[in-house]
Amino acid sequence: MSASVSGAVPPVPEQAGGERHASWLELFFDLIAVAGVGQLAHLLRTGPSWAASGEYVLLFVAFWFAWIMSTMYGNVAGQRTRIVAVVAAMLGMAVMAAAVPGIRDSDQKARAFALAYVVVRLIASRVWSGRRQVVADLPVIQLGAGLTPWLVSLWVHGDARLWLWAAGLVIDMAVMVRVSRETLRAEIDQKWAQAEDRLERRLEQEGRRGSAALPPEEARLRADRARRRMRRKPEVVVADTSHLAERLGLFVLITLGEGMVQSVDAASEETWTRGLRIVAFGVFVLMVLIWSLALRTGTYGLPLLAPRALPVRLVLSLHCVFACAVAALAAALGRAVTEADEVMERPGRLLLAGVLALILLVAVVCALVSGCGPGWTAAALGPAFAPAGVLALGGGPGDGRDLGTGVLVALAVSALAWPVAWRALRPGVFAAQEERAS
């Protein structure tokens, strides 16, 4: 029997071993992530200035927050996910994606982006408040202090609006990093105890005032009814980590797919010279290496991260940074294909070097928290920073130190090939973890 549009997701047959996978609704929802990542990556395609880079990071983090809130809803609710809530969030994110181009120059687009973001956040908050549940692994759903600057920005113009958005996202990220599951549960227990104390004091006062007018039995029944009317204590719920790992990995695949799209689009518009064929092949290898590093040798779509190495809220923070870097890499790769037979301009070269360095830094953090140790981590990732440094310091056209685009792509490939090879040849702590898992 099919479910109505307003109903819950129909049951999905379990896979072998009872493992849960993404539903058709979740995969359909991810289509808006494809559109959004594509729009965001194009902000950097023409050359990343400081302003363009800041705008890209700001809008990407906002879009990612909107995506993860709906994703977490599907993760925790499972078969009880309401289709209307997910589709409504999808519509809001579609408005956000469509408003990205020219958002700095158009008050209409900027206001639409902010309003859509606020609506998506309110949908997420309403879903969980209606269920009387608190998501411990994503506390920003219930703790909405970061939403206030977005609401204020609806009446603000120019760069001040962007600064308000940034303030709101900083607040949300700080909440996600600092508010642990235990802190959230203790706060709920404290507030509930205070609410119960207030109710008992009120009933006691009413009992004293009405003791002469009401019989004892009727007064007792009235107090019992007041206690029953008190709302149910919120339940603290947590994520299904195996399902969440798949969902976060799928988002990283979406960002890699944007790299494929931009590279293929750029190649289709250029003459297929020898230089272009070399660069295009290098770009393809680079994306394979990122896929291997993040999805074959990591968890949650994060490179070199062992399962259960970090609390989910910290995993989400790292995932936002990593996905932002990989999506920016898509723009850098499309630019590299376009300039295959030329010397890459300084903005494109710095973009490529910057996102590679950020990807490697995330890998360093993941390796250390996974128990790999400073020695293994330094050997696996330290040499990879050298090619990224050459990319950043290499000269531009006409300064005597210029490097061709093919050489720059080769340097980027060598930067990521080293940790992938080291992980395969010297697995270290990962070998013991895989042996225990089997």
C-alpha positions as a Markdown table, in Angstrom:
| # | Residue | x | y | z |
|---|---|---|---|---|
| 1 | Met | 0.0 | 0.0 | 0.0 |
| 2 | Ser | 1.4 | 3.4 | -0.9 |
| 3 | Ala | 1.7 | 6.2 | 1.6 |
| 4 | Ser | -0.1 | 9.5 | 1.1 |
| 5 | Val | 2.0 | 12.6 | 0.5 |
| 6 | Ser | 1.4 | 13.8 | 4.1 |
| 7 | Gly | 2.0 | 10.4 | 5.6 |
| 8 | Ala | 5.1 | 8.6 | 6.8 |
| 9 | Val | 7.7 | 6.9 | 4.6 |
| 10 | Pro | 6.5 | 3.4 | 3.7 |
| 11 | Pro | 8.5 | 0.6 | 5.3 |
| 12 | Val | 11.6 | -0.4 | 3.3 |
| 13 | Pro | 12.6 | -4.1 | 3.3 |
| 14 | Glu | 15.7 | -4.7 | 5.4 |
| 15 | Gln | 18.9 | -5.5 | 3.6 |
| 16 | Ala | 20.9 | -8.6 | 4.4 |
| 17 | Gly | 22.1 | -8.5 | 8.0 |
| 18 | Gly | 19.4 | -5.8 | 8.9 |
| 19 | Glu | 21.6 | -3.0 | 7.8 |
| 20 | Arg | 19.7 | 0.3 | 7.0 |
| 21 | His | 20.4 | 2.3 | 3.9 |
| 22 | Ala | 19.2 | 5.6 | 2.4 |
| 23 | Ser | 15.5 | 5.5 | 1.4 |
| 24 | Trp | 14.2 | 6.7 | -1.9 |
| 25 | Leu | 12.9 | 9.9 | -0.2 |
| 26 | Glu | 16.4 | 10.6 | 1.2 |
| 27 | Leu | 18.0 | 10.0 | -2.3 |
| 28 | Phe | 15.4 | 12.3 | -3.9 |
| 29 | Phe | 16.1 | 14.9 | -1.2 |
| 30 | Asp | 19.8 | 14.8 | -2.1 |
| 31 | Leu | 19.0 | 16.0 | -5.6 |
| 32 | Ile | 18.7 | 19.5 | -4.2 |
| 33 | Ala | 22.2 | 19.1 | -2.7 |
| 34 | Val | 23.4 | 18.4 | -6.2 |
| 35 | Ala | 21.8 | 21.6 | -7.5 |
| 36 | Gly | 23.1 | 23.7 | -4.5 |
| 37 | Val | 26.7 | 22.5 | -4.6 |
| 38 | Gly | 26.8 | 23.2 | -8.3 |
| 39 | Gln | 25.6 | 26.8 | -7.8 |
| 40 | Leu | 28.0 | 27.4 | -4.9 |
| 41 | Ala | 31.0 | 26.0 | -6.7 |
| 42 | His | 30.4 | 28.4 | -9.6 |
| 43 | Leu | 31.0 | 31.3 | -7.3 |
| 44 | Leu | 34.8 | 30.4 | -7.4 |
| 45 | Arg | 35.0 | 29.5 | -11.1 |
| 46 | Thr | 35.9 | 32.9 | -12.4 |
| 47 | Gly | 38.7 | 33.6 | -9.9 |
| 48 | Pro | 38.5 | 33.5 | -6.2 |
| 49 | Ser | 39.0 | 37.0 | -4.6 |
| 50 | Trp | 38.9 | 37.3 | -0.8 |
| 51 | Ala | 35.3 | 38.6 | -1.1 |
| 52 | Ala | 34.3 | 35.7 | -3.4 |
| 53 | Ser | 35.9 | 33.1 | -1.1 |
| 54 | Gly | 34.3 | 34.5 | 2.0 |
| 55 | Glu | 30.9 | 34.6 | 0.2 |
| 56 | Tyr | 31.4 | 31.0 | -0.9 |
| 57 | Val | 32.2 | 29.7 | 2.6 |
| 58 | Leu | 29.3 | 31.7 | 4.1 |
| 59 | Leu | 26.7 | 30.4 | 1.7 |
| 60 | Phe | 28.1 | 26.8 | 1.7 |
| 61 | Val | 27.9 | 26.5 | 5.5 |
| 62 | Ala | 24.4 | 27.8 | 5.5 |
| 63 | Phe | 23.3 | 25.4 | 2.8 |
| 64 | Trp | 25.1 | 22.5 | 4.6 |
| 65 | Phe | 23.3 | 23.3 | 7.9 |
| 66 | Ala | 19.9 | 23.3 | 6.0 |
| 67 | Trp | 20.9 | 19.9 | 4.5 |
| 68 | Ile | 22.1 | 18.2 | 7.7 |
| 69 | Met | 19.0 | 19.2 | 9.6 |
| 70 | Ser | 16.7 | 17.4 | 7.2 |
| 71 | Thr | 19.2 | 14.6 | 6.9 |
| 72 | Met | 19.3 | 14.1 | 10.7 |
| 73 | Tyr | 15.5 | 14.1 | 10.8 |
| 74 | Gly | 15.4 | 11.2 | 8.3 |
| 75 | Asn | 18.2 | 9.5 | 10.2 |
| 76 | Val | 16.5 | 9.5 | 13.6 |
| 77 | Ala | 12.8 | 9.3 | 12.5 |
| 78 | Gly | 13.4 | 6.4 | 10.1 |
| 79 | Gln | 10.2 | 5.0 | 8.8 |
| 80 | Arg | 8.2 | 7.6 | 10.7 |
| 81 | Thr | 9.7 | 10.4 | 8.6 |
| 82 | Arg | 7.0 | 12.7 | 7.3 |
| 83 | Ile | 7.2 | 13.3 | 3.6 |
| 84 | Val | 5.7 | 16.8 | 3.8 |
| 85 | Ala | 8.4 | 18.0 | 6.1 |
| 86 | Val | 11.2 | 16.7 | 3.9 |
| 87 | Val | 9.7 | 18.1 | 0.7 |
| 88 | Ala | 9.0 | 21.5 | 2.3 |
| 89 | Ala | 12.7 | 21.7 | 3.4 |
| 90 | Met | 13.7 | 20.6 | -0.1 |
| 91 | Leu | 11.7 | 23.5 | -1.6 |
| 92 | Gly | 13.3 | 26.0 | 0.8 |
| 93 | Met | 16.8 | 24.7 | -0.1 |
| 94 | Ala | 15.8 | 25.1 | -3.8 |
| 95 | Val | 15.1 | 28.7 | -3.2 |
| 96 | Met | 18.5 | 29.1 | -1.4 |
| 97 | Ala | 20.3 | 27.5 | -4.4 |
| 98 | Ala | 18.5 | 29.6 | -6.9 |
| 99 | Ala | 19.3 | 32.8 | -5.0 |
| 100 | Val | 23.1 | 32.1 | -4.9 |
| 101 | Pro | 24.2 | 33.8 | -8.2 |
| 102 | Gly | 24.4 | 37.6 | -7.7 |
| 103 | Ile | 23.3 | 37.5 | -4.0 |
| 104 | Arg | 25.6 | 40.4 | -3.1 |
| 105 | Asp | 24.1 | 42.7 | -5.7 |
| 106 | Ser | 20.4 | 41.8 | -5.3 |
| 107 | Asp | 18.4 | 42.6 | -2.2 |
| 108 | Gln | 15.6 | 40.4 | -3.5 |
| 109 | Lys | 17.8 | 37.3 | -3.8 |
| 110 | Ala | 19.6 | 37.9 | -0.5 |
| 111 | Arg | 16.3 | 38.3 | 1.3 |
| 112 | Ala | 14.9 | 35.2 | -0.4 |
| 113 | Phe | 18.0 | 33.2 | 0.7 |
| 114 | Ala | 17.7 | 34.4 | 4.3 |
| 115 | Leu | 14.0 | 33.8 | 4.5 |
| 116 | Ala | 14.3 | 30.3 | 3.0 |
| 117 | Tyr | 17.0 | 29.4 | 5.4 |
| 118 | Val | 14.9 | 30.6 | 8.4 |
| 119 | Val | 11.9 | 28.6 | 7.1 |
| 120 | Val | 14.0 | 25.4 | 6.7 |
| 121 | Arg | 15.4 | 25.9 | 10.3 |
| 122 | Leu | 11.9 | 26.4 | 11.6 |
| 123 | Ile | 10.6 | 23.3 | 9.9 |
| 124 | Ala | 13.3 | 21.3 | 11.5 |
| 125 | Ser | 12.6 | 22.8 | 14.9 |
| 126 | Arg | 8.9 | 22.3 | 14.6 |
| 127 | Val | 9.3 | 18.6 | 13.6 |
| 128 | Trp | 11.2 | 17.8 | 16.8 |
| 129 | Ser | 9.2 | 19.9 | 19.2 |
| 130 | Gly | 6.1 | 18.2 | 17.9 |
| 131 | Arg | 7.6 | 14.9 | 18.7 |
| 132 | Arg | 8.8 | 16.0 | 22.1 |
| 133 | Gln | 12.3 | 14.9 | 21.2 |
| 134 | Val | 15.7 | 16.6 | 21.4 |
| 135 | Val | 18.4 | 15.5 | 19.0 |
| 136 | Ala | 21.5 | 15.2 | 21.1 |
| 137 | Asp | 23.9 | 14.9 | 18.1 |
| 138 | Leu | 22.7 | 18.1 | 16.5 |
| 139 | Pro | 21.8 | 20.5 | 19.3 |
| 140 | Val | 21.4 | 23.6 | 17.0 |
| 141 | Ile | 18.0 | 22.2 | 15.9 |
| 142 | Gln | 16.6 | 23.1 | 19.3 |
| 143 | Leu | 19.0 | 25.8 | 20.4 |
| 144 | Gly | 18.1 | 28.5 | 17.9 |
| 145 | Ala | 20.2 | 31.4 | 19.1 |
| 146 | Gly | 22.1 | 31.4 | 15.8 |
| 147 | Leu | 18.8 | 32.1 | 13.9 |
| 148 | Thr | 18.3 | 35.5 | 15.5 |
| 149 | Pro | 20.9 | 37.3 | 13.3 |
| 150 | Trp | 19.2 | 35.8 | 10.2 |
| 151 | Leu | 15.9 | 37.2 | 11.2 |
| 152 | Val | 17.4 | 40.6 | 11.8 |
| 153 | Ser | 19.1 | 40.5 | 8.4 |
| 154 | Leu | 15.7 | 40.5 | 6.6 |
| 155 | Trp | 15.6 | 44.3 | 7.4 |
| 156 | Val | 19.3 | 45.0 | 6.7 |
| 157 | His | 21.0 | 45.8 | 3.4 |
| 158 | Gly | 24.5 | 45.4 | 1.9 |
| 159 | Asp | 27.5 | 43.8 | 3.5 |
| 160 | Ala | 26.0 | 44.2 | 7.0 |
| 161 | Arg | 23.5 | 41.5 | 6.0 |
| 162 | Leu | 26.3 | 39.0 | 5.2 |
| 163 | Trp | 28.1 | 39.8 | 8.5 |
| 164 | Leu | 24.8 | 39.0 | 10.4 |
| 165 | Trp | 24.6 | 35.7 | 8.5 |
| 166 | Ala | 28.2 | 34.9 | 9.5 |
| 167 | Ala | 27.5 | 35.7 | 13.1 |
| 168 | Gly | 24.6 | 33.4 | 13.1 |
| 169 | Leu | 26.6 | 30.5 | 11.6 |
| 170 | Val | 29.5 | 31.1 | 14.1 |
| 171 | Ile | 27.0 | 30.8 | 16.9 |
| 172 | Asp | 25.5 | 27.6 | 15.5 |
| 173 | Met | 28.9 | 26.0 | 14.9 |
| 174 | Ala | 30.0 | 27.0 | 18.4 |
| 175 | Val | 26.9 | 25.3 | 19.9 |
| 176 | Met | 27.5 | 22.2 | 17.9 |
| 177 | Val | 31.1 | 21.9 | 19.0 |
| 178 | Arg | 30.6 | 22.8 | 22.7 |
| 179 | Val | 27.2 | 21.3 | 23.7 |
| 180 | Ser | 27.7 | 17.6 | 24.3 |
| 181 | Arg | 25.0 | 15.0 | 24.7 |
| 182 | Glu | 25.5 | 14.9 | 28.5 |
| 183 | Thr | 25.3 | 18.7 | 28.7 |
| 184 | Leu | 22.0 | 18.7 | 26.8 |
| 185 | Arg | 20.5 | 15.9 | 28.8 |
| 186 | Ala | 21.5 | 17.7 | 32.1 |
| 187 | Glu | 19.9 | 20.9 | 30.9 |
| 188 | Ile | 16.7 | 19.2 | 30.0 |
| 189 | Asp | 16.6 | 17.4 | 33.4 |
| 190 | Gln | 17.2 | 20.7 | 35.2 |
| 191 | Lys | 14.4 | 22.6 | 33.3 |
| 192 | Trp | 12.0 | 19.7 | 33.8 |
| 193 | Ala | 12.7 | 19.6 | 37.5 |
| 194 | Gln | 12.1 | 23.4 | 37.7 |
| 195 | Ala | 8.8 | 23.0 | 35.8 |
| 196 | Glu | 7.6 | 20.3 | 38.2 |
| 197 | Asp | 8.6 | 22.4 | 41.2 |
| 198 | Arg | 6.6 | 25.4 | 39.8 |
| 199 | Leu | 3.6 | 23.2 | 39.2 |
| 200 | Glu | 3.7 | 21.7 | 42.7 |
| 201 | Arg | 4.1 | 25.2 | 44.3 |
| 202 | Arg | 1.1 | 26.4 | 42.3 |
| 203 | Leu | -1.0 | 23.4 | 43.3 |
| 204 | Glu | 0.0 | 23.9 | 46.9 |
| 205 | Gln | -1.1 | 27.6 | 46.8 |
| 206 | Glu | -4.4 | 26.8 | 45.1 |
| 207 | Gly | -5.0 | 24.0 | 47.6 |
| 208 | Arg | -4.5 | 26.4 | 50.6 |
| 209 | Arg | -6.8 | 29.0 | 49.0 |
| 210 | Gly | -9.5 | 26.5 | 48.1 |
| 211 | Ser | -9.3 | 24.2 | 51.1 |
| 212 | Ala | -12.4 | 25.7 | 52.7 |
| 213 | Ala | -14.4 | 25.6 | 49.5 |
| 214 | Leu | -13.5 | 22.2 | 48.0 |
| 215 | Pro | -13.8 | 18.7 | 49.5 |
| 216 | Pro | -10.4 | 17.0 | 49.9 |
| 217 | Glu | -11.3 | 14.3 | 47.3 |
| 218 | Glu | -12.2 | 16.9 | 44.7 |
| 219 | Ala | -9.1 | 19.0 | 45.4 |
| 220 | Arg | -6.9 | 15.9 | 45.0 |
| 221 | Leu | -8.6 | 15.0 | 41.6 |
| 222 | Arg | -8.1 | 18.6 | 40.4 |
| 223 | Ala | -4.4 | 18.4 | 41.3 |
| 224 | Asp | -4.1 | 15.1 | 39.5 |
| 225 | Arg | -5.7 | 16.5 | 36.3 |
| 226 | Ala | -3.2 | 19.4 | 36.4 |
| 227 | Arg | -0.3 | 17.1 | 36.6 |
| 228 | Arg | -1.6 | 15.0 | 33.7 |
| 229 | Arg | -2.0 | 18.1 | 31.6 |
| 230 | Met | 1.7 | 18.9 | 32.0 |
| 231 | Arg | 3.5 | 18.2 | 28.8 |
| 232 | Arg | 5.6 | 15.0 | 28.5 |
| 233 | Lys | 9.2 | 15.4 | 29.3 |
| 234 | Pro | 11.3 | 15.7 | 26.1 |
| 235 | Glu | 13.1 | 12.6 | 25.1 |
| 236 | Val | 16.8 | 12.8 | 24.1 |
| 237 | Val | 17.4 | 10.9 | 20.9 |
| 238 | Val | 20.7 | 10.1 | 19.1 |
| 239 | Ala | 21.7 | 9.4 | 15.5 |
| 240 | Asp | 21.9 | 6.0 | 13.8 |
| 241 | Thr | 25.6 | 6.2 | 13.2 |
| 242 | Ser | 25.9 | 3.6 | 10.4 |
| 243 | His | 23.1 | 5.2 | 8.4 |
| 244 | Leu | 24.5 | 8.7 | 9.1 |
| 245 | Ala | 27.9 | 7.6 | 7.9 |
| 246 | Glu | 26.4 | 6.6 | 4.6 |
| 247 | Arg | 24.4 | 9.9 | 4.2 |
| 248 | Leu | 27.5 | 12.0 | 4.9 |
| 249 | Gly | 29.5 | 9.9 | 2.5 |
| 250 | Leu | 26.9 | 10.5 | -0.2 |
| 251 | Phe | 27.2 | 14.2 | 0.3 |
| 252 | Val | 31.0 | 14.0 | -0.3 |
| 253 | Leu | 30.2 | 12.0 | -3.4 |
| 254 | Ile | 27.9 | 14.8 | -4.6 |
| 255 | Thr | 30.8 | 17.3 | -4.2 |
| 256 | Leu | 33.1 | 15.0 | -6.1 |
| 257 | Gly | 30.4 | 14.7 | -8.8 |
| 258 | Glu | 30.4 | 18.5 | -9.2 |
| 259 | Gly | 34.2 | 18.3 | -9.9 |
| 260 | Met | 33.4 | 15.8 | -12.6 |
| 261 | Val | 30.7 | 18.0 | -14.1 |
| 262 | Gln | 32.9 | 21.2 | -14.1 |
| 263 | Ser | 35.8 | 19.3 | -15.6 |
| 264 | Val | 33.8 | 17.7 | -18.3 |
| 265 | Asp | 32.0 | 20.9 | -19.1 |
| 266 | Ala | 35.3 | 22.7 | -19.4 |
| 267 | Ala | 36.8 | 20.0 | -21.6 |
| 268 | Ser | 33.8 | 20.0 | -23.9 |
| 269 | Glu | 34.4 | 23.7 | -24.7 |
| 270 | Glu | 38.1 | 23.5 | -25.4 |
| 271 | Thr | 40.2 | 22.2 | -28.2 |
| 272 | Trp | 41.6 | 18.8 | -27.2 |
| 273 | Thr | 45.2 | 19.5 | -27.3 |
| 274 | Arg | 47.9 | 17.3 | -25.7 |
| 275 | Gly | 48.1 | 19.6 | -22.7 |
| 276 | Leu | 44.4 | 19.4 | -22.1 |
| 277 | Arg | 44.4 | 15.6 | -22.3 |
| 278 | Ile | 47.3 | 15.5 | -19.7 |
| 279 | Val | 45.5 | 17.9 | -17.4 |
| 280 | Ala | 42.1 | 16.2 | -17.8 |
| 281 | Phe | 43.7 | 12.8 | -16.9 |
| 282 | Gly | 45.4 | 14.4 | -13.9 |
| 283 | Val | 42.1 | 15.9 | -12.7 |
| 284 | Phe | 40.4 | 12.5 | -13.0 |
| 285 | Val | 43.2 | 10.8 | -11.0 |
| 286 | Leu | 42.9 | 13.6 | -8.4 |
| 287 | Met | 39.2 | 12.9 | -7.8 |
| 288 | Val | 39.9 | 9.2 | -7.6 |
| 289 | Leu | 42.4 | 9.8 | -4.9 |
| 290 | Ile | 40.0 | 12.0 | -2.9 |
| 291 | Trp | 37.4 | 9.3 | -3.2 |
| 292 | Ser | 39.8 | 6.7 | -2.0 |
| 293 | Leu | 41.1 | 8.8 | 0.9 |
| 294 | Ala | 37.7 | 9.9 | 2.1 |
| 295 | Leu | 35.4 | 6.9 | 1.4 |
| 296 | Arg | 37.7 | 3.9 | 1.2 |
| 297 | Thr | 40.0 | 4.7 | 4.1 |
| 298 | Gly | 37.7 | 6.8 | 6.3 |
| 299 | Thr | 34.3 | 7.0 | 7.8 |
| 300 | Tyr | 31.5 | 9.5 | 7.5 |
| 301 | Gly | 33.1 | 10.7 | 4.3 |
| 302 | Leu | 36.1 | 11.9 | 6.2 |
| 303 | Pro | 39.7 | 10.9 | 5.4 |
| 304 | Leu | 41.5 | 8.5 | 7.7 |
| 305 | Leu | 38.7 | 8.7 | 10.3 |
| 306 | Ala | 38.1 | 5.5 | 12.3 |
| 307 | Pro | 34.5 | 4.6 | 13.5 |
| 308 | Arg | 33.6 | 6.0 | 16.9 |
| 309 | Ala | 36.7 | 8.1 | 17.0 |
| 310 | Leu | 34.7 | 11.3 | 17.7 |
| 311 | Pro | 31.3 | 12.3 | 19.0 |
| 312 | Val | 28.8 | 12.8 | 16.2 |
| 313 | Arg | 28.6 | 16.5 | 16.7 |
| 314 | Leu | 32.3 | 16.9 | 16.1 |
| 315 | Val | 32.2 | 14.6 | 13.1 |
| 316 | Leu | 29.6 | 16.9 | 11.6 |
| 317 | Ser | 31.8 | 20.0 | 12.2 |
| 318 | Leu | 34.7 | 18.3 | 10.4 |
| 319 | His | 32.4 | 17.1 | 7.6 |
| 320 | Cys | 31.2 | 20.6 | 6.9 |
| 321 | Val | 34.8 | 21.8 | 6.6 |
| 322 | Phe | 35.9 | 18.9 | 4.4 |
| 323 | Ala | 32.8 | 19.0 | 2.1 |
| 324 | Cys | 33.3 | 22.8 | 1.7 |
| 325 | Ala | 36.9 | 22.2 | 0.6 |
| 326 | Val | 36.1 | 19.4 | -1.9 |
| 327 | Ala | 33.3 | 21.5 | -3.4 |
| 328 | Ala | 35.8 | 24.4 | -3.8 |
| 329 | Leu | 38.2 | 22.0 | -5.4 |
| 330 | Ala | 35.6 | 21.3 | -8.1 |
| 331 | Ala | 35.9 | 24.9 | -9.2 |
| 332 | Ala | 39.7 | 24.8 | -9.1 |
| 333 | Leu | 39.7 | 21.7 | -11.3 |
| 334 | Gly | 37.3 | 23.2 | -13.8 |
| 335 | Arg | 39.6 | 26.2 | -14.0 |
| 336 | Ala | 42.6 | 23.9 | -14.5 |
| 337 | Val | 41.0 | 22.2 | -17.5 |
| 338 | Thr | 40.1 | 25.6 | -19.0 |
| 339 | Glu | 43.7 | 26.8 | -18.6 |
| 340 | Ala | 45.3 | 23.5 | -19.6 |
| 341 | Asp | 47.6 | 25.0 | -22.2 |
| 342 | Glu | 48.4 | 28.1 | -20.3 |
| 343 | Val | 50.1 | 29.2 | -17.0 |
| 344 | Met | 47.5 | 29.2 | -14.3 |
| 345 | Glu | 46.7 | 32.6 | -13.0 |
| 346 | Arg | 47.6 | 33.3 | -9.3 |
| 347 | Pro | 43.9 | 33.2 | -8.0 |
| 348 | Gly | 43.3 | 29.7 | -9.4 |
| 349 | Arg | 46.7 | 28.5 | -8.2 |
| 350 | Leu | 46.0 | 29.7 | -4.7 |
| 351 | Leu | 42.6 | 28.2 | -4.7 |
| 352 | Leu | 44.0 | 24.8 | -5.7 |
| 353 | Ala | 46.7 | 25.0 | -3.0 |
| 354 | Gly | 44.4 | 26.3 | -0.3 |
| 355 | Val | 41.7 | 23.6 | -0.7 |
| 356 | Leu | 44.4 | 20.8 | -0.9 |
| 357 | Ala | 46.0 | 22.1 | 2.3 |
| 358 | Leu | 42.6 | 22.2 | 4.0 |
| 359 | Ile | 41.8 | 18.6 | 2.9 |
| 360 | Leu | 45.1 | 17.5 | 4.3 |
| 361 | Leu | 44.6 | 19.3 | 7.6 |
| 362 | Val | 41.3 | 17.6 | 8.0 |
| 363 | Ala | 43.0 | 14.3 | 7.3 |
| 364 | Val | 45.7 | 15.1 | 10.0 |
| 365 | Val | 43.0 | 15.8 | 12.6 |
| 366 | Cys | 41.1 | 12.6 | 11.7 |
| 367 | Ala | 44.3 | 10.5 | 11.8 |
| 368 | Leu | 45.3 | 11.8 | 15.2 |
| 369 | Val | 41.9 | 11.3 | 16.9 |
| 370 | Ser | 41.7 | 7.8 | 15.3 |
| 371 | Gly | 44.8 | 6.8 | 17.4 |
| 372 | Cys | 47.3 | 6.7 | 14.5 |
| 373 | Gly | 49.9 | 8.6 | 16.6 |
| 374 | Pro | 52.0 | 11.6 | 15.7 |
| 375 | Gly | 54.7 | 9.5 | 14.0 |
| 376 | Trp | 52.4 | 7.7 | 11.7 |
| 377 | Thr | 50.4 | 10.8 | 10.9 |
| 378 | Ala | 53.6 | 12.9 | 10.2 |
| 379 | Ala | 54.9 | 10.2 | 7.9 |
| 380 | Ala | 51.6 | 9.7 | 6.1 |
| 381 | Leu | 50.6 | 13.4 | 5.6 |
| 382 | Gly | 53.6 | 15.6 | 6.3 |
| 383 | Pro | 55.3 | 15.1 | 2.9 |
| 384 | Ala | 51.9 | 15.8 | 1.2 |
| 385 | Phe | 52.1 | 19.5 | 2.3 |
| 386 | Ala | 55.3 | 20.1 | 0.3 |
| 387 | Pro | 53.6 | 20.0 | -3.2 |
| 388 | Ala | 50.7 | 22.1 | -1.8 |
| 389 | Gly | 53.3 | 24.6 | -0.7 |
| 390 | Val | 55.0 | 24.7 | -4.1 |
| 391 | Leu | 51.5 | 25.3 | -5.6 |
| 392 | Ala | 51.0 | 28.3 | -3.3 |
| 393 | Leu | 54.5 | 29.8 | -3.7 |
| 394 | Gly | 55.0 | 29.1 | -7.4 |
| 395 | Gly | 55.1 | 32.1 | -9.7 |
| 396 | Gly | 52.6 | 33.4 | -12.1 |
| 397 | Pro | 52.8 | 34.3 | -15.8 |
| 398 | Gly | 55.9 | 36.3 | -16.7 |
| 399 | Asp | 57.7 | 36.3 | -13.4 |
| 400 | Gly | 60.3 | 33.8 | -14.3 |
| 401 | Arg | 59.0 | 31.2 | -11.9 |
| 402 | Asp | 55.8 | 30.2 | -13.7 |
| 403 | Leu | 54.7 | 26.6 | -13.8 |
| 404 | Gly | 52.4 | 25.2 | -16.4 |
| 405 | Thr | 48.9 | 24.0 | -15.4 |
| 406 | Gly | 49.9 | 20.4 | -16.1 |
| 407 | Val | 52.8 | 20.6 | -13.6 |
| 408 | Leu | 50.5 | 22.2 | -11.0 |
| 409 | Val | 47.9 | 19.4 | -11.4 |
| 410 | Ala | 50.7 | 16.8 | -11.2 |
| 411 | Leu | 51.8 | 18.4 | -7.9 |
| 412 | Ala | 48.3 | 18.2 | -6.6 |
| 413 | Val | 48.1 | 14.5 | -7.6 |
| 414 | Ser | 51.4 | 13.8 | -5.8 |
| 415 | Ala | 50.1 | 15.5 | -2.7 |
| 416 | Leu | 47.1 | 13.2 | -2.3 |
| 417 | Ala | 48.8 | 10.1 | -3.8 |
| 418 | Trp | 51.3 | 10.0 | -0.9 |
| 419 | Pro | 48.8 | 9.5 | 2.0 |
| 420 | Val | 46.7 | 7.0 | -0.1 |
| 421 | Ala | 49.8 | 4.9 | -0.8 |
| 422 | Trp | 51.1 | 5.2 | 2.8 |
| 423 | Arg | 47.7 | 4.1 | 4.2 |
| 424 | Ala | 47.7 | 1.1 | 1.9 |
| 425 | Leu | 51.4 | 0.0 | 2.5 |
| 426 | Arg | 51.6 | 1.0 | 6.2 |
| 427 | Pro | 48.1 | 0.7 | 7.6 |
| 428 | Gly | 49.3 | 1.0 | 11.2 |
| 429 | Val | 46.4 | 1.3 | 13.7 |
| 430 | Phe | 43.8 | 0.8 | 10.9 |
| 431 | Ala | 45.0 | -2.8 | 10.4 |
| 432 | Ala | 44.1 | -3.7 | 14.0 |
| 433 | Gln | 40.8 | -1.9 | 13.8 |
| 434 | Glu | 39.8 | -3.8 | 10.6 |
| 435 | Glu | 40.9 | -7.1 | 12.2 |
| 436 | Arg | 38.6 | -6.4 | 15.2 |
| 437 | Ala | 35.7 | -5.4 | 12.9 |
| 438 | Ser | 36.0 | -8.7 | 10.9 |
